[in-house]
């Protein structure tokens, strides 16, 4: 299990859970941040075809603002595990915190670069969220969401100052909160 989207100022946090098939290995799995966009897209398709099962879940912006990004990330992870067609006996989670699950679980710091199933979850979560940010860019033009995926780049912060805060922006995150307080 892994998540993506903890640091952006806009959009959901997305988590994925993947159960790989030992009989159908996938070469090149690693932390999604260490792969090119093209490689992530290719691996995303291969993971979805070869895994025994996978699921994607999320926590939306209002949830992030209500319960904070850590708890929203854990909630998205819990939802991803609960959505798996095959119920796992044990979950390996990237990071140092665990969501509350019905199965046993272990936190693995750097797991997205160490454990294939976590790498696979990292990849499909990242591709899913990136695709969503491209769609949101069309809905909210001028913010550059397709390019920076909601992260707090200079261009995004400048666009926020000019265009204002939207419902897809996390109101409890510093740069957005400061604009709202003005």
C-alpha positions as a Markdown table, in Angstrom:
| # | Residue | x | y | z |
|---|---|---|---|---|
| 1 | Unk | 0.0 | 0.0 | 0.0 |
| 2 | Unk | 1.2 | 3.5 | -0.8 |
| 3 | Unk | -0.2 | 7.0 | -1.3 |
| 4 | Unk | 0.5 | 10.0 | -3.3 |
| 5 | Unk | -0.4 | 13.6 | -3.0 |
| 6 | Unk | 0.4 | 14.6 | 0.6 |
| 7 | Unk | 2.3 | 17.7 | -0.3 |
| 8 | Unk | 0.1 | 19.4 | -3.0 |
| 9 | Unk | -2.0 | 22.5 | -2.3 |
| 10 | Unk | -4.8 | 21.1 | -4.5 |
| 11 | Unk | -6.6 | 17.8 | -5.1 |
| 12 | Unk | -7.2 | 14.6 | -3.2 |
| 13 | Unk | -4.7 | 12.3 | -1.6 |
| 14 | Unk | -4.8 | 9.0 | -3.6 |
| 15 | Unk | -3.8 | 5.6 | -2.2 |
| 16 | Unk | -3.4 | 2.2 | -3.9 |
| 17 | Unk | -3.2 | -1.3 | -2.7 |
| 18 | Unk | -1.7 | -4.1 | -4.9 |
| 19 | Unk | -1.4 | -7.8 | -4.6 |
| 20 | Unk | 1.1 | -9.0 | -7.1 |
| 21 | Unk | 1.1 | -12.4 | -8.8 |
| 22 | Unk | 4.4 | -14.2 | -8.2 |
| 23 | Unk | 3.8 | -16.2 | -11.4 |
| 24 | Unk | 3.7 | -13.0 | -13.4 |
| 25 | Unk | 6.7 | -10.9 | -12.4 |
| 26 | Unk | 6.9 | -7.2 | -13.4 |
| 27 | Unk | 10.4 | -5.8 | -14.2 |
| 28 | Unk | 11.4 | -2.3 | -13.3 |
| 29 | Unk | 9.3 | -1.7 | -10.2 |
| 30 | Unk | 10.6 | 1.1 | -7.9 |
| 31 | Unk | 9.4 | 4.2 | -6.2 |
| 32 | Unk | 7.2 | 6.1 | -8.7 |
| 33 | Unk | 9.1 | 9.3 | -8.1 |
| 34 | Unk | 12.3 | 7.7 | -9.4 |
| 35 | Unk | 10.7 | 6.7 | -12.8 |
| 36 | Unk | 10.0 | 8.9 | -15.8 |
| 37 | Unk | 6.4 | 9.7 | -16.6 |
| 38 | Unk | 6.5 | 7.4 | -19.7 |
| 39 | Unk | 7.9 | 4.5 | -17.6 |
| 40 | Unk | 5.2 | 5.0 | -14.9 |
| 41 | Unk | 2.5 | 4.9 | -17.6 |
| 42 | Unk | 3.8 | 1.7 | -19.1 |
| 43 | Unk | 4.3 | 0.0 | -15.7 |
| 44 | Unk | 0.8 | 1.2 | -14.6 |
| 45 | Unk | -0.8 | -0.8 | -17.4 |
| 46 | Unk | 1.4 | -3.8 | -16.8 |
| 47 | Unk | 0.6 | -3.8 | -13.1 |
| 48 | Unk | -3.2 | -3.5 | -13.7 |
| 49 | Unk | -3.0 | -6.5 | -16.1 |
| 50 | Unk | -0.7 | -8.8 | -14.2 |
| 51 | Unk | -1.6 | -8.2 | -10.5 |
| 52 | Unk | -3.9 | -10.6 | -8.7 |
| 53 | Unk | -5.8 | -7.5 | -7.7 |
| 54 | Unk | -5.4 | -3.8 | -7.1 |
| 55 | Unk | -7.6 | -1.0 | -5.9 |
| 56 | Unk | -7.4 | 2.8 | -5.7 |
| 57 | Unk | -9.0 | 4.9 | -3.0 |
| 58 | Unk | -8.8 | 8.5 | -2.0 |
| 59 | Unk | -9.5 | 11.1 | 0.6 |
| 60 | Unk | -11.0 | 14.3 | -0.8 |
| 61 | Unk | -10.0 | 17.9 | -0.1 |
| 62 | Unk | -12.8 | 18.5 | 2.6 |
| 63 | Unk | -11.6 | 15.4 | 4.4 |
| 64 | Unk | -8.0 | 16.6 | 4.3 |
| 65 | Unk | -9.0 | 20.0 | 5.7 |
| 66 | Unk | -11.1 | 18.4 | 8.4 |
| 67 | Unk | -8.9 | 15.6 | 9.7 |
| 68 | Unk | -5.4 | 16.7 | 8.4 |
| 69 | Unk | -3.2 | 15.3 | 5.7 |
| 70 | Unk | -1.7 | 12.4 | 7.7 |
| 71 | Unk | -5.1 | 11.1 | 8.8 |
| 72 | Unk | -6.5 | 11.6 | 5.4 |
| 73 | Unk | -3.6 | 9.6 | 3.9 |
| 74 | Unk | -4.2 | 6.8 | 6.4 |
| 75 | Unk | -7.9 | 6.9 | 5.6 |
| 76 | Unk | -7.2 | 6.6 | 1.8 |
| 77 | Unk | -4.9 | 3.6 | 2.5 |
| 78 | Unk | -7.5 | 1.9 | 4.6 |
| 79 | Unk | -10.1 | 2.4 | 1.9 |
| 80 | Unk | -7.7 | 1.0 | -0.7 |
| 81 | Unk | -7.1 | -2.2 | 1.3 |
| 82 | Unk | -10.8 | -2.6 | 2.1 |
| 83 | Unk | -11.6 | -2.3 | -1.6 |
| 84 | Unk | -9.4 | -5.2 | -2.7 |
| 85 | Unk | -11.3 | -8.1 | -4.2 |
| 86 | Unk | -8.9 | -10.5 | -2.5 |
| 87 | Unk | -8.8 | -9.8 | 1.2 |
| 88 | Unk | -5.1 | -9.7 | 2.4 |
| 89 | Unk | -3.9 | -11.4 | 5.6 |
| 90 | Unk | -1.0 | -8.9 | 5.9 |
| 91 | Unk | -0.4 | -5.5 | 4.5 |
| 92 | Unk | 2.9 | -3.8 | 3.9 |
| 93 | Unk | 2.6 | 0.0 | 4.1 |
| 94 | Unk | 5.1 | 2.6 | 2.8 |
| 95 | Unk | 6.1 | 5.0 | 5.6 |
| 96 | Unk | 6.2 | 4.9 | 9.4 |
| 97 | Unk | 2.5 | 5.1 | 10.2 |
| 98 | Unk | -0.2 | 2.4 | 9.8 |
| 99 | Unk | -3.8 | 2.8 | 9.0 |
| 100 | Unk | -6.3 | 0.8 | 11.1 |
| 101 | Unk | -6.8 | -2.4 | 9.1 |
| 102 | Unk | -8.6 | -5.7 | 9.7 |
| 103 | Unk | -5.4 | -7.6 | 8.8 |
| 104 | Unk | -2.0 | -7.4 | 10.3 |
| 105 | Unk | 0.3 | -4.7 | 8.8 |
| 106 | Unk | 3.8 | -3.4 | 8.9 |
| 107 | Unk | 5.2 | 0.0 | 8.1 |
| 108 | Unk | 8.2 | 0.0 | 5.9 |
| 109 | Unk | 10.1 | 3.3 | 5.6 |
| 110 | Unk | 11.2 | 3.7 | 2.0 |
| 111 | Unk | 9.1 | 0.6 | 1.1 |
| 112 | Unk | 8.2 | 2.1 | -2.3 |
| 113 | Unk | 11.8 | 1.5 | -3.4 |
| 114 | Unk | 12.3 | -1.8 | -1.4 |
| 115 | Unk | 9.2 | -3.9 | -1.8 |
| 116 | Unk | 7.7 | -4.7 | -5.2 |
| 117 | Unk | 4.0 | -4.6 | -4.2 |
| 118 | Unk | 4.5 | -1.2 | -2.5 |
| 119 | Unk | 6.4 | 0.1 | -5.6 |
| 120 | Unk | 3.4 | -1.1 | -7.7 |
| 121 | Unk | 1.0 | 0.7 | -5.5 |
| 122 | Unk | 3.1 | 3.8 | -5.6 |
| 123 | Unk | 3.0 | 3.7 | -9.4 |
| 124 | Unk | -0.7 | 3.2 | -10.0 |
| 125 | Unk | -1.6 | 5.8 | -7.3 |
| 126 | Unk | 0.7 | 8.4 | -8.9 |
| 127 | Unk | -0.6 | 7.8 | -12.5 |
| 128 | Unk | -4.2 | 7.9 | -11.2 |
| 129 | Unk | -3.6 | 11.2 | -9.4 |
| 130 | Unk | -1.6 | 12.8 | -12.2 |
| 131 | Unk | -4.3 | 11.9 | -14.7 |
| 132 | Unk | -6.9 | 13.5 | -12.4 |
| 133 | Unk | -4.9 | 16.7 | -12.1 |
| 134 | Unk | -4.7 | 16.9 | -15.9 |
| 135 | Unk | -8.5 | 16.8 | -16.0 |
| 136 | Unk | -8.8 | 19.4 | -13.2 |
| 137 | Unk | -6.5 | 21.6 | -15.1 |
| 138 | Unk | -9.2 | 21.8 | -17.8 |
| 139 | Unk | -11.8 | 22.5 | -15.2 |
| 140 | Unk | -9.7 | 25.2 | -13.5 |
| 141 | Unk | -7.6 | 26.8 | -16.2 |
| 142 | Unk | -4.7 | 29.1 | -15.3 |
| 143 | Unk | -3.4 | 27.3 | -12.2 |
| 144 | Unk | -1.1 | 25.0 | -14.2 |
| 145 | Unk | -2.4 | 21.8 | -12.5 |
| 146 | Unk | -1.4 | 19.6 | -15.4 |
| 147 | Unk | 2.2 | 20.7 | -15.1 |
| 148 | Unk | 2.8 | 20.8 | -11.3 |
| 149 | Unk | 0.0 | 18.5 | -10.2 |
| 150 | Unk | -1.1 | 20.8 | -7.5 |
| 151 | Unk | 2.3 | 21.1 | -5.7 |
| 152 | Unk | 3.3 | 24.5 | -4.3 |
| 153 | Unk | 5.4 | 25.7 | -7.1 |
| 154 | Unk | 6.0 | 29.4 | -7.6 |
| 155 | Unk | 3.7 | 29.4 | -10.6 |
| 156 | Unk | 0.9 | 27.7 | -8.6 |
| 157 | Unk | 1.2 | 30.2 | -5.7 |
| 158 | Unk | 1.2 | 33.1 | -8.1 |
| 159 | Unk | -1.9 | 31.8 | -9.9 |
| 160 | Unk | -3.6 | 31.4 | -6.5 |
| 161 | Unk | -2.8 | 35.1 | -5.7 |
| 162 | Unk | -4.3 | 36.2 | -9.0 |
| 163 | Unk | -7.2 | 33.7 | -9.6 |
| 164 | Unk | -8.1 | 33.0 | -6.0 |
| 165 | Unk | -8.7 | 29.8 | -4.1 |
| 166 | Unk | -11.1 | 27.2 | -5.5 |
| 167 | Unk | -12.9 | 24.2 | -3.8 |
| 168 | Unk | -10.1 | 21.9 | -5.0 |
| 169 | Unk | -7.5 | 23.8 | -2.9 |
| 170 | Unk | -6.7 | 22.6 | 0.6 |
| 171 | Unk | -7.7 | 25.5 | 2.8 |
| 172 | Unk | -5.6 | 24.4 | 5.8 |
| 173 | Unk | -2.3 | 24.3 | 3.9 |
| 174 | Unk | -0.1 | 27.3 | 4.6 |
| 175 | Unk | 0.0 | 29.2 | 1.3 |
| 176 | Unk | -3.8 | 28.7 | 0.7 |
| 177 | Unk | -4.6 | 29.5 | 4.3 |
| 178 | Unk | -2.6 | 32.8 | 4.2 |
| 179 | Unk | -4.4 | 33.9 | 1.0 |
| 180 | Unk | -7.8 | 33.2 | 2.6 |
| 181 | Unk | -6.8 | 35.2 | 5.7 |
| 182 | Unk | -6.0 | 38.3 | 3.6 |
